[in-house]
Amino acid sequence: MSSASLTEIATKNAIGKLRMSDEEAELALQALRIDVLPFESRHAFEMFSLPLHHRDPFDRMILATAVAEKLPVVTGDRIFRRYAGVKIIW
């Protein structure tokens, strides 16, 4: 999972769109055996080639990480499906 996903979870928690503490998030990651990947410059450079289907910066960071790492994205956001070559789960 991209660290951008964890950042988005923390932000949504802060603005009241999601109720999840940092302890709960950490326990969930451990229980699901999910590794958090740092958002690196190579991921940011991948964003230059992404079409602007999605304007949310966190979602674009998540997409760029998935493309660079050749990983699927777990999301219910239908806009993600517009990106060719990105496998969507859910």
SEVEX-267907 format. One record per atom (N, C-alpha, C, O, CB): residue in one letter; x, y, z. Coordinates in pm, whole numbers, plus 50000, padded with zeros to 5 digits. Last residue first. Glycine has a CB too. Layout:
N
AXYZ/...
This chain:
90
W487844954849343/W486674958549421/W485564963049335/W484494966649384/W486994969149518/I490834963249203/I490154952749280/I489064959449361/I489334968649438/I491154944949373/I492264970948895/I491424975549006/I490764963549071/I490224954749003/I490364985648958/K495274976448736/K494324966248779/K493594971348902/K494204975349001/K495034952748808/V495984998148484/V495924997248629/V494864986948666/V493694988448631/V495605011248693/G495845000548210/G496974993448266/G496994992448417/G497914986448474/G498204999848222/A494255031948200/A494665019848130/A495865013648200/A496775020648244/A494995022847982/Y491975045648408/Y493415045048383/Y493805031648323/Y493685021248389/Y494195047548514/R489365043848474/R489675050948350/R491165049948313/R491545053048201/R489275065648363/R489115033548726/R488985024248614/R489305030748479/R489515023648380/R487575018648610/F489085054848897/F490335047448884/F490285038148763/F491325035248703/F490615039349012/I486445062348908/I487345070148823/I488665062848800/I489285064348695/I487615083948886/R485175046949102/R485055043148960/R485995050748867/R486295045848758/R483635045248915/D486315035749399/D486255047949318/D486275044249170/D487275039149119/D487435057449353/G486825015149556/G485475015449502/G485275027649412/G484195029549357/G484445015449614/T489944997549548/T489135009749561/T487745007649504/T487534999349416/T489815021549490/V493104987049534/V491834983049595/V491044995749620/V491435003949704/V492044974749728/V495174982349260/V494604992249352/V493274986749403/V492434982449325/V494415006249283/P498134962049199/P496714965449183/P496294975949286/P496974977949387/P495824952849195/L501394972649085/L500524967149188/L499064970649158/L498784981049098/L500924972449327/K503764983148971/K502994972648903/K502124964949004/K502114952649008/K503944962848829/E505005005149067/E505294992549136/E504594980449072/E504814969049112/E504884993549281/A503985025048901/A505435023248913/A505805009648972/A506795003548932/A506025034348999/V501195021848945/V501775020348811/V503265017348822/V503765008048758/V501545033148727/A500995026749221/A500535013949165/A501155011549028/A501585000348998/A499005013749154/T501925053149233/T502645042549304/T502285028849246/T503155020449223/T502325042949455/A499915065749085/A501305066249038/A502135055349105/A502975049049040/A501925079949066/L497655061049250/L497725055749113/L499165055049063/L499585045049007/L496885064249018/I498425075949475/I498145061549487/I498245054849350/I498855044349337/I496735059149548/M498535101249363/M499745095349422/M499595080249435/M500535072749410/M500035101749560/R495875104549292/R496895104349186/R498205098449239/R498905091449166/R497125118649131/D494745104949545/D494405094049453/D495405093149338/D495725082149292/D492985095949398/F495845128749643/F496145116049709/F495865104349615/F496665095049605/F495315114449839/P494745148249465/P496185145549468/P496565132449537/P497505125749495/P496895156949536/D492085144649250/D492455143449390/D493945139849399/D494355129449347/D491575132749462/R491445142848985/R492075155249030/R492515154749177/R493245163649222/R491125166949009/H491615119348729/H491355121448871/H492115133848915/H493305135248886/H491775109048956/H492385122248470/H491025117448497/H490635120648640/H489495124248669/H490925102248471/L494725132248341/L494105139448451/L492645135348469/L491765143948482/L494205154548429/P497055105448285/P496015114648238/P495315120848359/P495325115148468/P494995107248147/L500415103948391/L499025100248419/L498065110348357/L498225122348375/L498775099148571/S502985113048362/S502395105748248/S500935101548272/S500305096148182/S503225093448219/F503605125048601/F503675133148480/F502975126248363/F502445132948274/F505135135948444/M503615104848788/M502425113248781/M502425122048657/M501355126148610/M502315121948905/E506135094648788/E505105086948718/E503845095348699/E503085093148605/E504765073848795/F507395111648963/F507655113248820/F506645105548736/F506335109548624/F509065108548788/A506445100749205/A506035114249166/A506265116549016/A505425122648950/A506795124849248/H507845076849198/H506385076549195/H505855090149151/H504935091049070/H505805072549334/R510415086149221/R510045078849097/R508535077449086/R508005076748975/R510715064949095/S510365097049478/S510425106049362/S510055098849233/S509435104849145/S511835112149349/E507935078249673/E509285082149631/E509235091249508/E508195092949445/E510125069749600/F506265069749949/F506055076849822/F507385083049783/F507895091849852/F504905087849833/P506905037250084/P507085051750087/P506765057549949/P506975051049847/P508535055350129/L504435012550143/L505555017150061/L505695032150073/L504695039250070/L505365012949913/V503564990950390/V503365004650344/V504625009150270/V505715009350326/V503035014350463/D502214958550372/D503404966950380/D503064980750326/D502354981950226/D504594960550302/I499884940350550/I500074950150444/I501344958050471/I501514963550580/I498864959450432/R498584920550706/R499944918650655/R500244927750536/R500774923350434/R500164903950615/L496284924750837/L496164921550695/L497514919150627/L497584916150508/L495434932750624/A497304931251087/A496404919751074/A496284915250929/A496184903250901/A495024923251128/Q498784954551027/Q499454942551077/Q498594930151055/Q499084919751011/Q499794944251225/L496714971750946/L497804968650854/L498534955950897/L498874947650813/L498794980350847/A495224972251186/A494634967051062/A495714963250961/A495634952750898/A493664977451000/L497044984751360/L496594970951387/L496004964551262/L496234952851235/L495564970751501/E497185010051236/E498375001751247/E498024987051273/E498624978151215/E499275006951358/A494545018651266/A495125017351133/A496335008151136/A496494999551050/A495515031151077/E494355019751546/E493485010551469/E494045008251329/E494024997051280/E492045016251459/E496235039751599/E496425026351654/E495595016151577/E496065005151546/E496045026051804/D495125061651473/D496385056551423/D496665042451474/D497245034251404/D497525065851463/S491565055451434/S492735060951501/S494005055451438/S493975045851361/S492695057951652/M488945063351237/M489985053351254/M491185060051318/M491755069451262/M490365046751118/R486315072751073/R486675071451214/R487655059951227/R487265048251228/R485415069051304/L485985097150825/L486345083450858/L486715083251005/L487355092451055/L487525078050768/K485475123350805/K484875114850702/K485125099950728/K484545091350662/K485425118550565/G486725141350979/G485485134851021/G484805126150917/G483665121950938/G484545144951064/I489185151250930/I488055159650888/I486705153050917/I485655158650883/I488155162750740/A490835130951029/A490925144351087/A489725153151051/A489285161351132/A492185151151039/N490205109550859/N489915108551002/N489875122551064/N488975125651142/N490975099751073/K491245119350623/K489795117150633/K489365115550778/K488275119850815/K489385104850551/T493975119150697/T493305131750662/T491805130250675/T491145139050731/T493675136150520/A494455091750732/A494665101150843/A493945114350819/A493365120050912/A496155103650864/I493915082850472/I493135077650585/I493245087250703/I492245090550766/I493625063450625/E495955096050332/E494555099150302/E493645094350416/E492685101350451/E494125092650168/T498175083550441/T498015097950458/T496565102050433/T496015110450505/T498945105550363/L497765058050342/L497755060050487/L497565074950520/L496865078450615/L499055054750551/S498095063750072/S496825058150121/S496685060350271/S495615063950320/S496735043250089/A500735071750062/A499695081650028/A498325076750075/A497475084850114/A499665084249875/S502135049150096/S502025057750214/S501005068850188/S500475074650283/S503395063850251/S500495022349926/S501245034849923/S501075042550054/S500005042350114/S500805043449804/M500854988350000/M500005000050000/M500905012350000/M501945012650066/M499034999950122/
